[in-house]
Amino acid sequence: RCPGYIATHISETDDGFAASLKLNGQPCNKYGQDIASLTLSVRFDTSDRLHVHISDTEKTQYQIPQWIVPLDKGLGVDKRHHSLEFTHAHNETSGFGFKVQRDGEAIFDTTGHVLVFEDQYLELTSNVAADANIYGLGESPNWFRRNPDNTTITLWNRDVADPFGENVYGSHAVYMELQSKSAKFHGCYLHNSHGMDVVLAPGTVQYRVLGGTLDLYIFGGPTALDVIDQYTQLVGRPACIPYWALGFHNCRYGYTSVDEVNQVIANYSRARIPLEAAWTDIEYMDKTRDFTFDAVNYPVSEMKKQLDALHARGQKMVLITDPAIHVDDAYGTFVRGRDQDVFIKNADGSLYVGQVWPGYTVFPD
């Protein structure tokens, strides 16, 4: 059993709280090396947002740089006038834990659960209602309300067919919960780019993370719209999309030629179905290589005719492009990218090579 931590050197300010966390016994080294000394930082960023950050004191664990994901820091609010309350406690069995309350109701509560903080594994558990109403933690095709009964939600980006209940393209470690008693919403965001599982079990939500730090933001709501507003104030508002993007689009993998796509577009008109944009998947490429066209099935001359016809009717064309460049010295895009040093590399300086549609590929950084 892991020993947890004990809080020492506790200090308070008007808008926050700080402490040192020391390993409360022999390390368990569950999936890596226990980190003996941690730093706890708590700040009331805004009137309805609380920032709780548990990090390694030596600061060797990876943290997302502010220049990559700029976060709103807030002006800081006197905790005496905040909608949320932060408390901490020590349990003889589990060690340090903390609780965030709103109007006396716990909305994030780690007390009674062991904190595990290792170089390649973090574990943080919060108490929730046995039949919690939790929404979010995408991206995964699933029911709108997450099943709170022994459900593992994996955040690890991938491309896979028919992935109901599994992880797909994006990772968003944010959820909102509707409290049954108060009928109020709150939210929680973990600012961490490592792969993770979020495990929902009767009475708990548990983060299992492959590294980094526990950089938590708690949003007080109390409505669902408030939580979304507070979250996007932190991470940035959605970009304004063009009006035509809100219309009906056709997108499908498997069309064999530009003639087949033209027929599909024409069928929309015959059926009197409005069509704002016609998408063409990677079949249009030569051997699925970016910035090329299949000279037989999707010749450039015919693609230009299709584009002109769409534009004449006020419609749009979208060509899908994968961010994976085929490794081939005869492929100009790869050669230019290599010469300009734009591809992701391994720690030893060699190119990081994956495998996507065209075969072995590299990725622009």
Backbone torsions as a table, in degrees:
resi	resn	phi	psi	omega
1	ARG	NA	137.0	179.6
2	CYS	-74.5	147.7	-170.9
3	PRO	-82.1	-16.3	-173.6
4	GLY	74.0	-162.9	-175.3
5	TYR	-134.5	162.4	175.5
6	ILE	-125.0	137.8	-177.1
7	ALA	-86.3	132.4	176.6
8	THR	-136.4	170.8	176.5
9	HIS	49.1	53.9	-176.9
10	ILE	-81.1	133.6	177.2
11	SER	-139.6	149.9	-179.1
12	GLU	-126.0	148.3	172.4
13	THR	-127.5	175.7	-179.7
14	ASP	-60.7	-36.8	-175.3
15	ASP	-111.2	17.4	-178.4
16	GLY	-175.4	-163.0	-170.8
17	PHE	-158.6	144.7	178.6
18	ALA	-144.4	152.3	178.3
19	ALA	-161.9	161.2	169.4
20	SER	-97.9	142.9	176.9
21	LEU	-117.4	122.6	-178.8
22	LYS	-113.2	142.4	179.2
23	LEU	-56.1	131.1	-171.3
24	ASN	-97.8	44.5	-179.1
25	GLY	147.6	-164.7	179.8
26	GLN	-72.3	139.2	-179.9
27	PRO	-62.8	146.4	178.4
28	CYS	-97.1	-22.8	178.9
29	ASN	47.1	55.7	-172.5
30	LYS	-62.7	-53.7	178.5
31	TYR	-133.6	16.9	-178.8
32	GLY	-179.6	-154.1	179.4
33	GLN	-102.8	122.8	176.3
34	ASP	-58.8	139.3	176.2
35	ILE	-97.4	120.3	-168.5
36	ALA	-75.2	-30.3	-173.4
37	SER	-124.0	120.9	179.5
38	LEU	-121.8	162.5	175.9
39	THR	-121.4	128.9	176.1
40	LEU	-104.3	127.5	177.1
41	SER	-127.9	127.2	179.4
42	VAL	-125.2	128.7	-179.8
43	ARG	-139.2	134.9	174.3
44	PHE	-87.6	91.2	-171.5
45	ASP	-64.9	-50.0	-179.8
46	THR	-133.8	-178.8	-177.1
47	SER	-66.2	-15.8	-177.1
48	ASP	-136.2	19.0	178.5
49	ARG	-135.0	130.4	179.7
50	LEU	-118.6	133.6	-179.3
51	HIS	-109.7	119.8	177.4
52	VAL	-120.2	118.3	-176.1
53	HIS	-126.0	120.1	173.7
54	ILE	-111.2	115.7	-174.9
55	SER	-133.5	163.8	175.5
56	ASP	-74.4	136.1	-176.1
57	THR	-62.1	-33.7	-178.8
58	GLU	-77.1	-11.4	177.4
59	LYS	59.0	41.6	175.3
60	THR	-96.4	-17.9	177.7
61	GLN	-70.8	143.6	-177.8
62	TYR	-69.2	135.4	171.9
63	GLN	-128.3	143.3	-178.4
64	ILE	-65.1	121.6	-179.7
65	PRO	-64.1	146.0	180.0
66	GLN	-61.5	-30.6	-177.6
67	TRP	-74.7	-19.4	176.8
68	ILE	-83.8	-48.1	176.5
69	VAL	-126.4	91.4	-178.9
70	PRO	-67.9	122.4	178.1
71	LEU	-107.2	142.0	175.2
72	ASP	-70.6	123.5	-176.1
73	LYS	-84.2	-20.4	-175.7
74	GLY	72.9	162.8	-177.1
75	LEU	-87.4	-12.4	-174.8
76	GLY	86.3	133.8	-175.3
77	VAL	-129.0	139.4	175.8
78	ASP	-58.6	122.9	-174.5
79	LYS	-63.4	-19.4	178.7
80	ARG	-70.5	-18.4	-178.3
81	HIS	-117.0	23.3	-177.1
82	HIS	-95.8	153.5	179.8
83	SER	-76.4	-15.4	-178.9
84	LEU	-114.5	153.4	178.7
85	GLU	-125.3	132.7	179.3
86	PHE	-109.8	129.8	173.3
87	THR	-135.3	161.0	177.4
88	HIS	-136.6	160.1	-178.0
89	ALA	-151.6	163.3	176.0
90	HIS	-119.6	130.0	177.8
91	ASN	-111.6	134.6	-175.9
92	GLU	-60.0	-29.2	-177.9
93	THR	-90.4	-46.0	-172.3
94	SER	-100.7	-15.6	-179.9
95	GLY	84.5	-147.3	-175.3
96	PHE	-65.4	140.3	172.0
97	GLY	-150.9	160.6	178.9
98	PHE	-136.0	160.9	-178.5
99	LYS	-137.6	136.5	174.3
100	VAL	-113.7	126.8	-177.6
101	GLN	-122.5	151.7	173.0
102	ARG	-129.5	117.7	-178.3
103	ASP	53.1	40.3	177.8
104	GLY	81.3	-2.4	-178.6
105	GLU	-104.2	125.2	-179.2
106	ALA	-69.9	129.3	176.9
107	ILE	-115.6	-15.4	171.1
108	PHE	-152.0	121.0	-169.3
109	ASP	-145.4	106.1	-178.1
110	THR	-97.1	-0.2	-176.7
111	THR	-62.8	139.4	-178.8
112	GLY	89.6	-0.6	-179.6
113	HIS	-124.5	139.2	-178.3
114	VAL	-73.8	131.6	171.9
115	LEU	-86.2	124.8	176.1
116	VAL	-112.0	125.9	-178.5
117	PHE	-136.5	100.4	179.7
118	GLU	-121.1	169.4	-176.6
119	ASP	-64.5	-29.3	-179.0
120	GLN	-126.1	17.4	178.4
121	TYR	-159.8	126.0	174.7
122	LEU	-121.2	143.6	177.6
123	GLU	-140.3	122.6	179.4
124	LEU	-135.6	130.2	-175.7
125	THR	-123.6	135.0	177.1
126	SER	-121.4	143.4	175.0
127	ASN	-76.0	137.2	172.7
128	VAL	-136.0	174.6	176.1
129	ALA	-63.9	152.8	-177.7
130	ALA	-60.5	-32.0	179.9
131	ASP	-119.4	55.0	-171.4
132	ALA	-61.8	144.0	175.9
133	ASN	-98.5	92.5	-174.2
134	ILE	-114.5	134.8	-178.3
135	TYR	-131.1	142.8	177.3
136	GLY	115.2	-146.0	-179.5
137	LEU	57.9	52.6	178.2
138	GLY	-90.9	172.9	18.5
139	GLU	-110.5	126.8	-179.2
140	SER	-158.0	124.8	174.1
141	PRO	-65.7	116.0	-174.2
142	ASN	-165.0	178.3	176.0
143	TRP	-66.0	150.5	-175.2
144	PHE	-58.5	-48.8	175.4
145	ARG	-86.5	127.1	-179.1
146	ARG	-71.3	140.8	177.7
147	ASN	-71.3	116.0	-175.4
148	PRO	-83.1	6.4	-173.4
149	ASP	-108.1	91.7	175.7
150	ASN	57.7	56.2	178.9
151	THR	-115.1	129.8	176.0
152	THR	-106.2	122.1	178.9
153	ILE	-108.8	115.6	-177.7
154	THR	-95.2	130.1	174.5
155	LEU	-107.9	98.6	-179.4
156	TRP	-161.0	112.4	-171.2
157	ASN	-66.5	134.9	175.9
158	ARG	-162.3	164.2	178.1
159	ASP	-112.7	118.0	-176.5
160	VAL	-149.2	146.5	-179.9
161	ALA	-82.6	144.6	174.3
162	ASP	47.8	58.0	-171.7
163	PRO	-97.9	44.0	-177.2
164	PHE	-57.2	127.0	-179.6
165	GLY	79.4	6.0	-178.5
166	GLU	-119.0	172.9	-179.0
167	ASN	-82.0	142.1	178.9
168	VAL	-130.9	-130.9	-161.2
169	TYR	-68.7	-35.7	-172.0
170	GLY	-122.7	162.6	177.3
171	SER	-128.2	119.8	-178.9
172	HIS	-132.3	98.4	-174.8
173	ALA	-84.0	56.7	-179.4
174	VAL	-134.5	139.0	175.3
175	TYR	-140.3	160.6	168.5
176	MET	-124.2	149.5	-178.9
177	GLU	-127.0	138.3	174.6
178	LEU	-99.8	116.1	177.9
179	GLN	-75.9	124.3	-175.6
180	SER	-64.8	-39.2	-175.7
181	LYS	-70.6	-46.9	-175.7
182	SER	-92.1	-14.8	-175.4
183	ALA	59.5	33.4	178.2
184	LYS	-116.7	149.8	178.6
185	PHE	-98.3	151.3	166.0
186	HIS	-142.6	171.2	-178.7
187	GLY	-140.5	163.6	177.9
188	CYS	-145.9	133.5	178.5
189	TYR	-126.4	128.6	174.5
190	LEU	-102.1	114.6	-177.6
191	HIS	-87.4	86.7	-175.2
192	ASN	-154.4	130.1	-174.7
193	SER	-98.0	4.0	178.7
194	HIS	-78.9	157.4	172.8
195	GLY	-61.2	146.6	-178.3
196	MET	-155.7	158.1	165.9
197	ASP	-110.8	138.8	169.6
198	VAL	-114.0	117.0	-172.3
199	VAL	-106.7	119.4	176.1
200	LEU	-98.8	122.9	177.5
201	ALA	-132.2	160.9	179.2
202	PRO	-55.0	110.0	177.7
203	GLY	96.3	-6.6	-178.5
204	THR	-145.1	155.4	164.0
205	VAL	-126.0	129.2	-173.1
206	GLN	-127.2	131.0	173.9
207	TYR	-94.1	131.8	172.1
208	ARG	-126.0	106.9	-167.0
209	VAL	-119.5	144.6	-174.1
210	LEU	-86.2	10.6	177.8
211	GLY	156.7	-169.7	178.8
212	GLY	80.4	-146.6	-178.9
213	THR	-131.5	170.0	177.2
214	LEU	-97.9	91.9	-174.2
215	ASP	-109.1	90.7	-169.8
216	LEU	-104.1	141.2	172.1
217	TYR	-124.0	125.8	-179.4
218	ILE	-108.2	129.2	-178.0
219	PHE	-110.3	130.6	-172.8
220	GLY	-83.2	-9.4	-178.9
221	GLY	69.2	-134.3	14.8
222	PRO	-97.2	-1.8	176.6
223	THR	-101.9	164.6	177.7
224	ALA	-60.8	-41.7	179.3
225	LEU	-63.4	-37.2	176.9
226	ASP	-61.5	-43.7	-179.6
227	VAL	-61.4	-45.3	178.6
228	ILE	-61.3	-42.0	179.1
229	ASP	-62.9	-43.3	-179.2
230	GLN	-68.1	-38.4	178.4
231	TYR	-66.0	-46.7	-177.9
232	THR	-74.1	-20.8	171.0
233	GLN	-65.2	-34.9	180.0
234	LEU	-74.3	-52.9	-170.8
235	VAL	-94.0	-13.6	-178.7
236	GLY	117.8	142.7	-179.2
237	ARG	-74.2	152.5	175.8
238	PRO	-60.8	145.7	177.0
239	ALA	-68.8	147.2	177.1
240	CYS	-72.3	124.9	-177.4
241	ILE	-95.9	154.9	177.6
242	PRO	-67.2	149.9	-176.1
243	TYR	-58.7	-38.2	-177.1
244	TRP	-65.6	-22.2	179.7
245	ALA	-67.3	-17.1	-179.7
246	LEU	-83.6	-7.5	-178.2
247	GLY	-83.7	-170.6	-178.4
248	PHE	-83.4	132.2	-179.7
249	HIS	-121.1	151.0	172.5
250	ASN	-113.7	124.3	-179.9
251	CYS	-146.3	126.1	-178.5
252	ARG	-156.1	138.3	173.5
253	TYR	-85.3	134.0	173.7
254	GLY	124.7	-4.2	176.9
255	TYR	-69.1	134.0	-170.7
256	THR	-90.8	-16.1	-176.6
257	SER	-159.4	164.1	175.8
258	VAL	-63.7	-31.5	177.5
259	ASP	-63.4	-39.6	178.8
260	GLU	-65.8	-40.2	177.4
261	VAL	-63.9	-41.9	177.4
262	ASN	-59.9	-38.6	178.8
263	GLN	-65.5	-40.1	177.6
264	VAL	-62.8	-43.9	178.9
265	ILE	-61.0	-44.3	-179.7
266	ALA	-63.5	-35.1	-179.3
267	ASN	-65.6	-30.0	175.1
268	TYR	-61.7	-45.7	179.3
269	SER	-62.8	-43.5	-179.6
270	ARG	-62.2	-36.2	-179.9
271	ALA	-85.9	-0.9	179.8
272	ARG	59.6	40.8	175.6
273	ILE	-104.3	122.6	179.5
274	PRO	-61.8	139.0	178.8
275	LEU	-134.4	117.5	-178.9
276	GLU	-89.3	-33.9	-175.1
277	ALA	-149.5	139.2	174.7
278	ALA	-109.8	118.4	179.0
279	TRP	-95.7	145.5	172.1
280	THR	-124.1	126.2	-178.1
281	ASP	-79.6	-171.0	-166.1
282	ILE	-70.0	-0.8	176.7
283	GLU	-61.3	-24.6	-177.9
284	TYR	-69.4	-15.6	-175.5
285	MET	-80.7	159.6	171.8
286	ASP	-83.1	108.6	-179.8
287	LYS	57.1	35.2	177.8
288	THR	55.6	32.1	176.9
289	ARG	-98.2	132.2	-178.8
290	ASP	-56.6	147.0	174.1
291	PHE	66.0	30.0	175.2
292	THR	-133.4	165.4	175.6
293	PHE	-129.1	142.7	173.3
294	ASP	-70.1	111.8	-173.7
295	ALA	-66.3	-21.9	-177.8
296	VAL	-90.5	-52.2	-173.2
297	ASN	-94.6	-23.9	179.3
298	TYR	-136.3	60.2	-178.1
299	PRO	-63.1	147.0	-176.4
300	VAL	-57.4	-39.0	-178.4
301	SER	-60.9	-40.3	179.6
302	GLU	-75.1	-33.3	176.8
303	MET	-65.5	-37.1	176.3
304	LYS	-65.1	-39.2	177.0
305	LYS	-62.7	-41.7	178.2
306	GLN	-62.6	-43.1	179.1
307	LEU	-61.7	-45.3	179.9
308	ASP	-62.4	-40.6	-179.9
309	ALA	-65.3	-41.2	177.8
310	LEU	-63.8	-46.4	-178.9
311	HIS	-64.3	-33.7	178.9
312	ALA	-63.7	-25.1	178.8
313	ARG	-102.0	10.4	179.2
314	GLY	75.2	22.4	-179.6
315	GLN	-105.0	168.2	-176.0
316	LYS	-117.9	155.4	172.3
317	MET	-115.0	136.6	174.4
318	VAL	-126.5	123.9	175.6
319	LEU	-105.8	122.1	-179.8
320	ILE	-70.4	136.4	177.1
321	THR	-128.2	127.1	177.6
322	ASP	-90.9	138.9	-179.9
323	PRO	-81.4	51.6	-178.4
324	ALA	-139.8	119.0	-173.3
325	ILE	-104.4	124.2	-176.8
326	HIS	-61.9	132.8	177.6
327	VAL	-81.1	103.8	-176.1
328	ASP	-160.8	117.7	-178.3
329	ASP	-64.7	-14.5	176.8
330	ALA	-93.0	1.2	-177.4
331	TYR	-103.3	111.5	-172.1
332	GLY	-57.6	-37.6	-178.9
333	THR	-62.7	-42.0	177.6
334	PHE	-65.0	-44.6	-177.4
335	VAL	-62.3	-44.0	-179.8
336	ARG	-65.4	-42.5	179.5
337	GLY	-64.1	-40.3	177.8
338	ARG	-64.3	-43.4	-178.6
339	ASP	-65.7	-32.3	-179.4
340	GLN	-90.3	-0.3	175.3
341	ASP	58.5	53.3	-176.2
342	VAL	-108.2	1.1	-173.8
343	PHE	-97.7	151.3	176.8
344	ILE	-62.1	141.4	-177.2
345	LYS	-121.7	159.5	170.5
346	ASN	-77.0	171.5	-179.0
347	ALA	-60.7	-28.1	-178.9
348	ASP	-86.3	4.8	177.6
349	GLY	93.1	-7.5	177.7
350	SER	-78.8	161.0	179.9
351	LEU	-67.9	135.7	173.8
352	TYR	-78.6	116.3	-174.5
353	VAL	-110.3	127.7	174.6
354	GLY	-116.1	-167.0	178.1
355	GLN	-137.8	116.8	179.2
356	VAL	-127.1	-156.4	-172.7
357	TRP	-54.5	-47.6	-176.5
358	PRO	-78.6	-6.6	-176.3
359	GLY	120.2	-137.7	178.9
360	TYR	-67.8	131.1	-173.2
361	THR	-137.4	158.0	170.8
362	VAL	-120.3	168.2	-169.0
363	PHE	-130.9	128.9	176.4
364	PRO	-61.9	140.4	179.3
365	ASP	-99.2	NA	NA
